[in-house]
Amino acid sequence: MDSLSQLALGAAVGMAVMGRRTAVWKAALWGGVAGTLPDLDVLIDQGDPIRNMVLHRAETHALFWLTLFSLPFAALVARLHGEWAHWRRWWLALWLVLVTHPLLDAMTVYGTQLLLPFTNHPFGVGSIAIIDPLYTLPLLVGAIWALLSRGSRAGLRANLLGLALSTAYLGWTVLAQQHVERIARASLAAQGITAERVLVVPTTFNSVLWRVVAMQDTHYHEGFYSLRDASPQIRFDRFDNGAALAPEVQGIDGVQRLMAFSKGFYKLLEDDGRLLIADLRMGQEPAYVFSFAVAERRSAAVPLPKPEQAGRRPDIERALPWLWRRMGGEPLPPPR
């Protein structure tokens, strides 16, 4: 999730667990700090853009390592504030803040390596967008209320309510995703499309409009469904996934890493004499955030010294009006 959501979640959890055992600002401060710490791995340069992508949300998001770190971290905070009598409560608060960070991240589609060092599998439910105001706002309102009331009972209850509402919203997104997936699979079957893998993810900022990607050997299909659509049918557009280019780039380390990390939801393409690989999970046709140039196309593919970022973002002036209207159920074709 975005940094603001993680900071708000950390502060809210910190205040909820510490209650009135310490000043509410201390619980919010250290909760916010702990809620932000795991994402500091973005400051580590892993050597190239693809490695930076696939090695983000790794050790700093692993439940095992975060649990070990929480003990000395809590002891330090308790000593700093002269509250050693409450160090166990500080440990519980900071441990919960640290582990809820990657658990929330795992609800997005990106991929979070929760179980390192035992497995590097990137877990990703994909039921919530990386930025979704309906998740973040209850946390912010509850946390700010608790802070402004200086930890009054009413303020702490408001903070708990914000946590409850945001958690309930996460549950709602999972149910909505499952509902849309059933519709997507029925639509694919009705159109005679046999898919090897099907991805259902929300579009940016909401859980009303959903994007569906269905992968085949040589093509993939993209469609959109709004919970406000009049008909439970999804229209799919068909695109080449670049399978013919795979033999030319399959020996490149970054390509292998992204193929695995994306769980097979990728495409290969040639653009201006360069071969690219794009993660199809984040973005929509033809604009993908995580797209990388990996080789030059000459008489044969020549790997680049290291991959180059080549991601594209959609034209906001066209994308946002389409997003809003398509959320409302208007059967509009996506901007291409």
SEPAMAR-895861 format. One record per residue: x, y, z of N, C-alpha, C in turn. Coordinates in steps of 0.05 Angstrom, whole numbers, padded with zeros to 5 digits. Each point is the difference from the previous one (the first is absolute). Example, Ala and Ser with C-alpha at 12.3 -4.5 7.8 and 13.67 -1.06 7.14 Angstrom:
! residues 2
n_xx, n_yy, n_zz, ca_xx, ca_yy, ca_zz, c_xx, c_yy, c_zz
00264, -00114, 00156, -00018, 00024, 00000, 00018, 00024, 00000;
-00007, 00021, -00014, 00016, 00024, 00001, -00015, 00022, 00014;
END
This chain:
! residues 336
n_xx, n_yy, n_zz, ca_xx, ca_yy, ca_zz, c_xx, c_yy, c_zz
00017, -00024, 00000, -00017, 00024, 00000, 00018, 00025, 00000;
-00013, 00023, -00004, 00015, 00025, -00001, 00009, 00007, 00028;
00020, 00018, 00001, 00013, 00007, 00026, -00019, 00012, 00020;
-00019, 00017, -00010, -00019, 00013, 00018, -00018, -00021, 00014;
-00009, -00020, -00015, -00016, -00021, 00012, 00015, -00016, 00021;
00026, -00006, -00006, 00016, -00015, 00019, 00006, 00016, 00025;
00005, 00026, -00003, 00005, 00017, 00023, -00025, 00002, 00017;
-00024, 00004, -00013, -00025, 00002, 00015, -00006, -00026, 00014;
00004, -00023, -00013, -00005, -00026, 00013, 00018, -00004, 00024;
00026, 00007, -00004, 00019, -00003, 00022, -00008, 00017, 00024;
-00007, 00025, -00004, -00008, 00018, 00022, -00025, -00011, 00013;
-00019, -00009, -00016, -00026, -00009, 00012, 00005, -00026, 00016;
00015, -00018, -00009, 00006, -00025, 00014, 00015, 00007, 00026;
00020, 00017, -00002, 00015, 00008, 00023, -00017, 00011, 00022;
-00018, 00019, -00007, -00018, 00012, 00020, -00020, -00021, 00011;
-00010, -00017, -00017, -00019, -00020, 00009, 00012, -00019, 00020;
00024, -00009, -00004, 00013, -00019, 00018, 00010, 00013, 00026;
00011, 00024, -00003, 00011, 00013, 00024, -00022, 00013, 00017;
-00022, 00008, -00012, -00022, 00012, 00015, 00010, 00024, 00016;
-00006, 00000, 00026, 00007, 00023, 00017, 00024, -00006, 00018;
00015, -00021, -00008, 00024, -00007, 00016, 00023, 00019, -00005;
-00001, 00015, -00022, 00020, 00020, -00007, -00014, 00023, -00013;
00014, 00022, -00004, -00011, 00023, -00014, -00008, -00009, -00028;
-00023, 00009, -00009, -00011, -00009, -00026, 00019, 00008, -00023;
00014, 00022, 00003, 00017, 00009, -00021, 00024, -00018, -00003;
00009, -00012, 00023, 00023, -00019, -00002, -00009, -00025, -00015;
-00023, -00010, 00006, -00010, -00025, -00013, -00003, 00006, -00030;
-00011, 00023, -00007, -00005, 00007, -00028, 00027, 00004, -00014;
00019, 00014, 00013, 00026, 00005, -00012, 00015, -00026, -00007;
00002, -00017, 00020, 00016, -00024, -00004, -00015, -00020, -00017;
-00027, 00001, 00001, -00015, -00017, -00018, 00004, 00009, -00029;
00000, 00026, -00004, 00005, 00010, -00028, 00027, -00006, -00010;
00020, 00002, 00018, 00028, -00006, -00007, 00002, -00030, -00008;
-00010, -00017, 00018, 00001, -00029, -00006, -00016, -00007, -00025;
-00021, 00014, -00005, -00016, -00006, -00023, 00013, 00009, -00026;
00020, 00017, 00002, 00014, 00010, -00023, 00026, -00015, -00005;
00012, -00011, 00021, 00027, -00012, -00001, 00003, -00021, -00022;
-00018, -00019, -00003, 00004, -00021, -00020, 00005, 00010, -00029;
-00012, 00023, -00006, 00002, 00011, -00028, 00026, 00014, -00005;
00017, 00003, 00020, 00026, 00013, -00004, 00018, -00017, -00018;
-00008, -00025, -00006, 00016, -00016, -00018, 00001, 00012, -00028;
-00018, 00019, -00006, 00001, 00013, -00027, 00026, 00017, -00003;
00013, 00006, 00022, 00025, 00015, -00001, 00024, -00017, -00007;
-00004, -00026, -00001, 00022, -00019, -00006, 00001, -00005, -00030;
00022, 00006, -00012, 00003, -00005, -00029, 00010, -00029, -00004;
-00017, -00016, -00012, 00006, -00029, -00004, 00017, -00005, -00025;
00005, 00021, -00015, 00018, -00003, -00024, -00013, 00007, -00026;
-00026, -00004, -00003, -00014, 00008, -00024, -00030, 00002, 00006;
-00015, 00013, -00018, -00029, 00005, 00005, -00017, -00025, 00005;
00006, -00022, -00014, -00016, -00024, 00004, 00006, -00012, 00028;
00025, -00001, 00007, 00007, -00011, 00027, -00012, 00018, 00022;
00001, 00027, -00005, -00012, 00018, 00019, -00030, -00006, 00004;
-00013, -00007, -00022, -00029, -00007, 00002, -00005, -00026, 00014;
00013, -00021, -00008, -00007, -00027, 00010, 00012, -00004, 00028;
00020, 00016, 00008, 00011, -00003, 00027, -00011, 00020, 00020;
-00018, 00017, -00009, -00016, 00017, 00018, -00020, -00018, 00014;
-00008, 00007, 00024, -00018, -00016, 00016, 00012, -00028, 00004;
00025, -00001, 00007, 00013, -00026, 00005, 00006, -00003, 00030;
00026, 00000, 00007, 00007, -00005, 00029, -00014, 00020, 00019;
-00002, 00025, -00008, -00012, 00020, 00018, -00030, -00003, 00003;
-00012, -00018, -00016, -00028, -00006, 00002, -00006, -00029, 00009;
00021, -00013, 00009, -00003, -00028, 00008, -00008, -00002, 00029;
-00021, -00015, 00006, -00011, -00002, 00027, 00021, -00010, 00020;
00017, -00018, -00009, 00020, -00012, 00018, 00020, 00022, 00009;
00011, 00014, -00020, 00020, 00020, 00007, -00012, 00024, 00015;
-00024, 00008, -00007, -00013, 00022, 00014, -00006, -00008, 00029;
-00007, -00025, 00005, -00005, -00008, 00027, 00026, 00001, 00017;
00022, -00009, -00011, 00026, 00002, 00014, 00007, 00029, 00005;
-00004, 00017, -00020, 00008, 00028, 00003, -00018, 00014, 00021;
-00025, -00008, 00003, -00018, 00014, 00018, 00009, -00001, 00029;
00014, -00020, 00009, 00009, -00002, 00028, 00020, 00022, 00008;
00023, 00002, -00014, 00018, 00022, 00008, -00012, 00028, -00006;
-00016, 00002, -00021, -00013, 00025, -00006, -00018, 00009, 00023;
-00016, -00018, 00010, -00018, 00007, 00022, 00015, 00006, 00025;
00022, -00015, 00005, 00016, 00006, 00024, 00012, 00028, -00002;
00009, 00007, -00023, 00012, 00027, -00004, -00020, 00022, 00005;
-00025, -00003, -00011, -00020, 00020, 00004, -00008, 00002, 00029;
-00004, -00023, 00014, -00007, 00001, 00028, 00021, 00013, 00017;
00026, -00006, -00006, 00022, 00013, 00015, 00000, 00030, -00005;
-00003, 00007, -00026, 00001, 00028, -00007, -00020, 00017, 00015;
-00024, -00010, 00005, -00021, 00015, 00013, -00002, -00006, 00030;
00019, -00016, 00010, -00001, -00007, 00029, -00025, -00016, 00007;
-00009, -00017, -00018, -00025, -00015, 00004, 00006, -00030, -00001;
00022, -00009, 00014, 00007, -00028, -00001, -00021, -00018, 00011;
-00016, 00010, 00019, -00022, -00016, 00011, -00020, -00008, -00021;
-00001, 00015, -00022, -00019, -00006, -00022, 00014, -00012, -00025;
00024, -00010, 00003, 00015, -00008, -00024, -00014, -00023, -00014;
-00013, -00018, 00015, -00015, -00021, -00014, -00023, 00011, -00016;
-00013, 00020, 00010, -00022, 00012, -00016, 00011, 00015, -00024;
00023, 00013, 00004, 00013, 00013, -00023, 00008, -00021, -00021;
00010, -00023, 00009, 00007, -00021, -00018, -00024, -00009, -00016;
-00022, -00005, 00014, -00024, -00009, -00014, -00009, 00021, -00021;
00000, 00025, 00009, -00009, 00021, -00019, 00018, 00002, -00024;
00026, 00001, 00004, 00018, 00004, -00022, 00002, -00025, -00018;
-00002, -00024, 00012, -00001, -00024, -00016, -00025, 00000, -00018;
-00023, 00007, 00011, -00024, 00000, -00016, 00002, 00021, -00022;
00012, 00023, 00006, 00003, 00020, -00021, 00018, -00011, -00022;
00023, -00012, 00007, 00019, -00009, -00019, -00012, -00022, -00018;
-00015, -00019, 00012, -00010, -00022, -00016, -00025, 00007, -00016;
-00016, 00019, 00009, -00023, 00008, -00015, 00008, 00015, -00026;
00024, 00012, 00000, 00009, 00013, -00024, 00002, -00019, -00023;
00016, -00022, 00001, 00001, -00019, -00022, -00026, -00015, -00005;
-00016, -00005, 00021, -00026, -00013, -00004, -00018, 00018, -00017;
00000, 00026, 00005, -00016, 00018, -00016, 00011, 00000, -00029;
00027, 00002, -00002, 00012, 00000, -00027, -00008, -00025, -00016;
-00002, -00023, 00014, -00007, -00025, -00013, -00029, 00000, -00011;
-00016, 00019, 00008, -00027, 00003, -00011, 00000, 00012, -00027;
00023, 00013, -00008, 00002, 00012, -00027, 00012, -00022, -00018;
00002, 00007, -00026, 00009, -00020, -00019, 00030, -00001, -00004;
00015, 00019, 00011, 00028, 00003, -00006, 00016, -00025, 00006;
-00003, -00010, 00024, 00015, -00024, 00009, 00017, 00006, 00024;
-00005, -00013, 00022, 00014, 00005, 00026, 00011, -00027, 00010;
00026, -00001, 00005, 00013, -00025, 00007, -00001, -00004, 00030;
-00024, -00006, 00009, -00006, -00002, 00029, 00016, -00021, 00015;
00006, -00022, -00014, 00010, -00024, 00015, 00030, -00004, -00004;
00015, 00020, -00009, 00029, -00002, 00001, 00009, -00005, 00029;
00020, -00015, 00005, 00019, -00013, -00019, -00008, -00028, -00009;
-00025, -00007, 00005, -00009, -00028, -00005, -00008, -00003, -00030;
-00012, 00021, -00011, -00007, 00000, -00028, -00001, 00029, -00010;
00008, 00004, -00025, -00001, 00027, -00011, -00025, 00004, -00018;
-00020, -00016, 00004, -00025, 00003, -00015, -00012, 00028, 00005;
-00007, 00015, -00021, -00012, 00026, 00004, -00030, -00002, 00003;
-00010, 00003, 00024, -00029, -00002, 00005, -00014, 00026, -00008;
-00022, -00003, -00014, -00015, 00023, -00008, -00029, -00007, -00006;
-00018, 00008, 00018, -00029, -00006, -00004, -00011, 00016, -00023;
00008, 00026, -00001, -00008, 00017, -00022, -00029, 00010, 00002;
-00011, 00001, 00024, -00028, 00009, 00003, -00002, 00030, 00004;
00022, 00014, 00006, -00001, 00029, 00005, 00021, 00014, -00016;
-00006, 00023, -00010, 00019, 00016, -00015, 00022, 00011, 00019;
00023, 00006, -00010, 00022, 00010, 00017, -00007, 00026, 00013;
-00017, 00016, -00014, -00011, 00025, 00012, -00030, -00003, -00001;
-00013, 00000, 00023, -00029, -00001, 00002, -00009, 00017, 00023;
-00011, 00024, -00005, -00008, 00018, 00021, -00021, -00012, 00019;
-00017, -00018, -00009, -00020, -00011, 00018, 00012, -00018, 00021;
00024, -00010, -00004, 00014, -00014, 00021, 00013, 00019, 00019;
00013, 00020, -00011, 00017, 00018, 00016, -00016, 00020, 00017;
-00021, 00011, -00011, -00015, 00021, 00014, -00010, -00007, 00028;
-00012, -00024, 00004, -00008, -00007, 00028, 00023, 00000, 00020;
00023, -00010, -00009, 00024, -00001, 00017, 00008, 00028, 00007;
00002, 00018, -00020, 00008, 00027, 00005, -00019, 00015, 00019;
-00026, -00002, -00005, -00019, 00014, 00017, 00001, -00010, 00029;
00001, -00027, 00003, 00001, -00011, 00027, 00026, 00008, 00015;
00022, -00002, -00014, 00026, 00007, 00012, 00002, 00029, 00008;
-00009, 00018, -00018, 00001, 00029, 00005, -00019, 00007, 00023;
-00023, -00012, 00001, -00019, 00004, 00022, 00013, -00007, 00026;
00013, -00023, 00001, 00013, -00009, 00025, 00022, 00019, 00009;
00015, 00010, -00020, 00022, 00018, 00007, -00011, 00027, 00009;
-00020, 00011, -00014, -00011, 00026, 00008, -00013, -00001, 00027;
-00011, -00023, 00007, -00014, -00002, 00026, 00020, -00008, 00022;
00026, -00002, -00007, 00021, -00007, 00018, -00005, -00026, 00015;
-00010, -00019, -00016, -00003, -00027, 00011, -00024, -00003, 00018;
-00021, 00016, -00004, -00025, -00004, 00015, -00012, -00027, -00007;
-00019, -00009, 00017, -00013, -00025, -00006, -00015, 00001, -00027;
-00013, 00023, -00004, -00015, 00003, -00025, 00019, 00000, -00024;
00023, 00013, 00003, 00020, 00000, -00022, 00011, -00027, -00006;
00006, -00015, 00021, 00011, -00027, -00004, -00021, -00019, -00012;
-00026, 00004, 00008, -00021, -00015, -00013, -00003, 00007, -00030;
00004, 00025, -00006, -00001, 00009, -00029, 00023, -00014, -00015;
00023, -00001, 00013, 00023, -00013, -00013, -00006, -00030, -00006;
-00012, -00014, 00020, -00007, -00028, -00003, -00021, -00003, -00022;
-00019, 00019, -00001, -00020, -00001, -00021, 00012, 00003, -00028;
00020, 00018, -00002, 00014, 00003, -00026, 00014, -00025, -00008;
00013, -00014, 00019, 00013, -00025, -00006, -00020, -00021, -00008;
-00023, -00001, 00013, -00021, -00020, -00006, -00011, 00005, -00028;
-00005, 00025, -00007, -00011, 00007, -00026, 00019, -00007, -00023;
00026, 00007, 00005, 00020, -00005, -00021, 00004, -00030, -00004;
-00001, -00015, 00022, 00003, -00030, -00002, -00025, -00012, -00014;
-00023, 00010, 00007, -00025, -00009, -00013, 00001, 00006, -00030;
00011, 00023, -00007, 00003, 00007, -00029, 00018, -00020, -00014;
00022, -00008, 00013, 00017, -00021, -00012, -00016, -00025, -00006;
-00016, -00008, 00020, -00017, -00024, -00004, -00019, 00003, -00023;
-00011, 00024, -00003, -00018, 00006, -00022, 00014, -00003, -00027;
00025, 00009, -00002, 00014, -00002, -00025, 00005, -00029, -00009;
00005, -00017, 00020, 00004, -00028, -00006, -00026, -00012, -00011;
-00023, 00006, 00012, -00025, -00010, -00009, -00007, 00010, -00028;
00005, 00026, -00005, -00005, 00012, -00026, 00018, -00013, -00021;
00025, -00005, 00006, 00018, -00013, -00019, -00010, -00027, -00007;
-00009, -00016, 00019, -00010, -00027, -00005, -00025, 00001, -00018;
-00017, 00020, 00005, -00024, 00004, -00016, 00007, 00006, -00029;
00019, 00018, -00004, 00007, 00008, -00027, 00015, -00023, -00014;
00015, -00016, 00015, 00014, -00022, -00013, -00020, -00021, -00010;
-00022, -00005, 00014, -00020, -00018, -00009, -00012, 00010, -00026;
-00006, 00026, -00001, -00011, 00012, -00024, 00020, -00001, -00023;
00026, 00005, 00006, 00020, -00001, -00021, 00003, -00027, -00012;
00001, -00021, 00017, 00003, -00027, -00011, -00024, -00008, -00016;
-00024, 00008, 00008, -00024, -00006, -00015, 00001, 00014, -00027;
00009, 00025, 00000, 00001, 00015, -00025, 00021, -00012, -00019;
00023, -00008, 00011, 00020, -00013, -00017, -00011, -00026, -00012;
-00013, -00016, 00016, -00011, -00025, -00011, -00021, 00005, -00021;
-00017, 00021, 00004, -00021, 00006, -00020, 00012, 00009, -00026;
00024, 00012, 00001, 00013, 00010, -00025, 00020, -00020, -00011;
00001, -00024, 00012, 00017, -00021, -00010, 00030, 00005, 00005;
00006, 00016, 00020, 00028, 00006, 00007, 00009, -00019, 00022;
00020, -00017, -00006, 00011, -00017, 00020, 00026, 00012, 00011;
-00001, 00008, 00025, 00023, 00014, 00012, 00016, -00018, 00018;
00027, 00003, -00001, 00017, -00015, 00018, 00000, 00013, 00028;
-00001, 00026, 00001, 00000, 00015, 00025, -00019, 00024, -00003;
-00014, 00007, 00022, -00018, 00022, 00000, 00007, 00018, 00024;
00003, 00026, -00006, 00006, 00020, 00020, -00023, 00019, 00003;
-00009, 00005, 00025, -00021, 00020, 00005, 00010, 00019, 00021;
00003, 00026, -00008, 00010, 00020, 00018, -00016, 00026, -00003;
-00002, 00015, 00022, -00015, 00026, -00002, 00017, 00020, -00016;
-00014, 00019, -00012, 00013, 00023, -00012, 00008, 00020, 00022;
00015, 00020, -00008, 00011, 00019, 00020, -00021, 00014, 00016;
00004, 00003, 00025, -00015, 00017, 00019, -00027, -00012, 00008;
-00008, -00024, -00009, -00027, -00009, 00006, -00002, -00031, 00000;
-00023, -00010, 00009, -00005, -00028, -00001, -00027, -00005, -00015;
-00008, 00018, -00017, -00024, -00002, -00015, 00006, -00010, -00029;
00020, 00011, -00012, 00007, -00007, -00028, 00024, -00019, 00002;
-00003, -00024, -00013, 00020, -00021, 00001, 00011, -00006, -00028;
00026, -00007, 00000, 00014, -00007, -00025, 00005, -00030, 00000;
-00005, -00012, -00023, 00004, -00029, -00002, 00020, -00006, -00023;
00020, -00016, 00006, 00020, -00009, -00020, -00001, -00030, -00001;
-00003, -00011, -00024, -00001, -00029, -00005, 00023, -00007, -00018;
00018, -00017, 00009, 00024, -00007, -00015, -00004, -00026, -00016;
00010, 00000, -00025, 00001, -00023, -00017, 00029, -00004, -00009;
00005, -00021, -00016, 00028, -00005, -00009, 00012, 00023, -00015;
-00014, 00012, -00019, 00011, 00021, -00017, -00014, 00026, 00003;
-00021, 00002, 00015, -00016, 00024, 00002, -00010, 00004, 00029;
-00009, 00024, 00005, -00015, 00004, 00025, -00024, 00018, -00006;
-00020, -00002, 00017, -00025, 00015, -00003, -00004, 00018, 00024;
-00008, 00025, -00005, -00004, 00019, 00021, -00029, 00010, -00002;
-00013, 00001, 00023, -00027, 00010, 00002, -00005, 00015, 00026;
-00022, 00014, 00002, -00007, 00016, 00024, -00029, -00006, 00008;
-00004, -00001, 00026, -00027, -00004, 00010, -00004, 00019, 00024;
-00022, 00015, -00001, -00008, 00017, 00023, -00023, -00014, 00015;
00001, 00002, 00026, -00022, -00011, 00016, -00026, 00014, -00006;
00001, 00022, -00015, -00025, 00014, -00008, -00008, -00006, -00028;
00014, -00018, -00014, -00007, -00008, -00027, -00028, -00012, 00000;
-00015, 00006, -00021, -00027, -00011, -00003, 00000, -00030, -00007;
00020, -00008, -00014, 00001, -00028, -00010, 00025, -00014, 00012;
-00003, -00025, 00009, 00023, -00015, 00010, 00016, -00013, -00023;
00008, 00016, -00019, 00016, -00009, -00022, 00023, 00019, -00003;
00024, -00012, -00005, 00024, 00016, -00004, 00009, -00002, -00028;
00006, 00023, -00012, 00011, 00001, -00028, 00030, 00000, 00002;
00013, -00019, -00014, 00029, -00003, 00001, 00013, 00010, -00026;
00023, 00013, 00003, 00017, 00007, -00023, 00023, -00020, 00001;
00009, -00008, -00024, 00021, -00020, -00003, 00027, 00013, -00008;
00022, -00008, 00012, 00026, 00011, -00005, 00021, -00022, -00002;
00020, 00005, -00016, 00023, -00019, -00002, 00017, 00003, 00025;
00008, -00023, 00011, 00017, 00001, 00024, 00030, -00003, -00006;
00007, 00000, -00026, 00028, -00001, -00008, 00014, -00026, 00004;
-00016, -00022, 00001, 00012, -00026, 00005, 00022, -00007, -00020;
-00003, 00010, -00025, 00020, -00006, -00021, 00028, 00012, 00007;
00000, 00020, 00017, 00025, 00013, 00007, 00014, -00014, 00024;
-00014, -00018, 00013, 00011, -00013, 00024, 00027, -00014, -00005;
00004, -00015, -00022, 00027, -00013, -00003, 00023, 00020, -00001;
-00005, 00025, -00008, 00022, 00019, -00003, 00008, 00012, 00027;
-00017, -00001, 00020, 00006, 00013, 00025, -00001, -00019, 00024;
-00006, -00025, -00005, -00004, -00018, 00023, 00025, -00004, 00017;
00024, 00005, -00011, 00024, -00003, 00015, 00008, 00024, 00017;
-00016, 00021, -00001, 00007, 00025, 00015, -00011, -00002, 00028;
00017, 00005, 00020, -00007, -00004, 00028, -00025, 00016, 00007;
00000, 00026, -00007, -00023, 00017, 00007, -00026, -00010, -00011;
00000, -00011, -00024, -00024, -00011, -00013, -00010, -00023, 00017;
00017, -00018, 00007, -00008, -00023, 00016, -00011, 00009, 00027;
00012, 00020, 00012, -00009, 00009, 00026, -00029, 00012, -00002;
-00004, 00016, -00021, -00026, 00013, -00003, -00022, -00020, -00008;
00008, -00020, -00017, -00020, -00020, -00007, -00010, -00014, 00025;
00018, -00007, 00018, -00007, -00014, 00024, -00016, 00018, 00019;
00010, 00025, 00004, -00012, 00018, 00019, -00028, 00008, -00008;
-00005, 00002, -00026, -00027, 00008, -00010, -00019, -00023, -00001;
00010, -00024, 00007, -00016, -00025, 00000, -00012, -00005, -00028;
00016, 00006, -00020, -00009, -00005, -00028, -00016, 00021, -00013;
-00006, 00022, 00014, -00015, 00022, -00012, 00019, 00021, -00011;
00012, -00006, -00023, 00019, 00019, -00012, -00003, -00002, -00030;
00011, 00020, -00014, 00001, -00001, -00029, 00028, 00009, -00009;
00008, -00010, -00023, 00024, 00009, -00013, -00007, 00016, -00025;
00015, 00020, -00006, -00006, 00016, -00024, 00026, 00013, -00010;
-00002, 00008, -00025, 00022, 00015, -00013, -00009, 00029, -00003;
00018, 00018, 00008, -00007, 00029, -00003, 00025, 00015, -00008;
00000, 00011, -00024, 00022, 00017, -00009, 00027, -00015, 00002;
00000, -00025, -00009, 00024, -00016, -00001, 00009, -00012, 00026;
-00017, 00003, 00021, 00007, -00012, 00026, -00021, -00020, 00007;
00008, -00021, 00015, -00018, -00020, 00010, -00007, 00007, 00029;
-00025, -00001, 00007, -00010, 00008, 00026, -00016, -00023, 00012;
-00001, 00000, 00027, -00018, -00017, 00015, -00016, 00018, 00018;
-00026, -00005, 00002, -00018, 00016, 00016, -00017, -00017, 00019;
-00003, 00008, 00025, -00017, -00013, 00019, -00028, 00009, -00005;
-00018, -00019, -00007, -00027, 00007, -00008, -00018, 00005, 00024;
00009, -00004, 00024, -00018, 00002, 00023, -00005, 00028, 00009;
00019, 00019, -00006, -00003, 00027, 00010, 00001, 00019, -00024;
-00024, 00011, -00005, -00004, 00017, -00024, -00023, -00011, -00016;
-00002, 00009, -00024, -00019, -00011, -00019, 00010, 00007, -00028;
-00009, -00016, -00019, 00009, 00003, -00028, -00004, 00029, -00010;
00021, 00013, -00011, 00027, -00010, -00005, 00021, 00010, 00020;
-00009, 00012, 00023, 00018, 00013, 00019, 00004, -00017, 00024;
00025, -00009, 00004, 00007, -00017, 00023, 00023, 00013, 00015;
-00003, 00003, 00027, 00019, 00013, 00017, 00027, -00015, -00001;
-00001, -00026, 00002, 00024, -00016, 00002, 00005, -00014, -00027;
00013, 00016, -00017, 00008, -00009, -00027, 00030, 00006, -00003;
00015, -00019, -00010, 00029, 00002, -00001, 00012, -00008, -00027;
00018, 00016, -00010, 00015, -00008, -00024, 00023, -00018, 00009;
00002, -00023, -00013, 00019, -00020, 00008, 00021, -00007, -00021;
-00006, 00007, -00026, 00018, -00007, -00021, -00004, 00018, -00024;
00020, 00001, -00017, -00002, 00014, -00026, -00005, -00020, -00022;
-00017, 00007, -00019, -00006, -00018, -00022, 00017, 00006, -00023;
00020, -00016, -00006, 00017, 00002, -00023, -00005, -00024, -00018;
00021, -00012, -00010, -00004, -00025, -00015, -00010, -00022, 00020;
00008, 00004, 00025, -00010, -00016, 00022, -00002, 00018, 00025;
-00014, -00009, 00020, -00003, 00016, 00023, 00026, 00002, 00016;
00008, 00025, 00007, 00024, 00005, 00015, -00008, 00011, 00027;
00004, -00015, 00022, -00008, 00010, 00026, 00013, 00026, 00007;
-00016, 00018, 00012, 00011, 00025, 00010, 00018, -00006, 00024;
00020, 00018, 00005, 00017, -00004, 00024, -00016, -00004, 00026;
-00022, 00015, 00002, -00019, -00005, 00021, -00027, 00011, -00009;
-00022, -00011, 00009, -00027, 00009, -00009, -00004, 00029, 00005;
-00017, 00012, -00017, -00006, 00029, 00003, -00030, 00003, 00005;
-00007, 00018, 00018, -00028, 00006, 00005, -00013, 00012, -00025;
-00022, -00011, -00008, -00014, 00010, -00024, -00030, 00001, 00005;
-00008, 00002, 00026, -00028, 00000, 00007, -00015, 00025, -00011;
-00025, -00004, -00005, -00017, 00022, -00010, -00024, 00003, 00019;
-00008, 00025, 00003, -00024, 00005, 00016, -00022, 00010, -00019;
-00025, -00005, 00007, -00022, 00008, -00019, -00002, 00030, -00002;
-00013, 00009, -00021, -00006, 00028, -00004, -00022, 00008, 00020;
00008, 00014, 00021, -00019, 00006, 00022, -00024, 00015, -00010;
00003, 00018, -00019, -00022, 00016, -00010, -00022, -00017, -00013;
00009, -00023, -00011, -00020, -00019, -00012, -00008, -00022, 00020;
00020, -00008, 00016, -00005, -00024, 00017, -00019, 00006, 00023;
00003, 00023, 00013, -00017, 00005, 00024, -00029, 00004, -00007;
-00007, 00016, -00021, -00029, 00001, -00008, -00011, -00027, -00008;
00015, -00016, -00014, -00009, -00027, -00007, -00004, -00017, 00025;
00019, 00001, 00019, -00002, -00015, 00024, -00026, 00007, 00015;
-00005, 00025, 00004, -00024, 00008, 00015, -00026, -00009, -00014;
-00001, 00004, -00026, -00025, -00007, -00015, -00003, -00030, -00001;
00023, -00015, -00004, -00002, -00029, -00001, -00007, -00012, 00027;
00009, 00012, 00021, -00009, -00008, 00027, -00030, 00001, 00003;
-00012, 00021, -00012, -00028, 00004, 00002, -00017, -00019, -00017;
00014, -00017, -00016, -00014, -00020, -00015, -00004, 00006, -00030;
00012, 00023, -00009, -00002, 00006, -00028, 00017, -00020, -00016;
-00011, -00012, -00021, 00015, -00019, -00016, 00020, 00013, -00020;
00020, 00013, 00012, 00019, 00014, -00017, 00025, -00017, -00006;
00010, 00001, -00024, 00026, -00014, -00006, 00023, 00014, 00015;
00019, -00015, 00009, 00022, 00013, 00015, 00017, 00017, -00018;
00013, 00022, 00011, 00017, 00016, -00017, 00025, -00015, -00007;
00008, 00001, -00025, 00024, -00015, -00010, 00021, 00019, -00009;
END
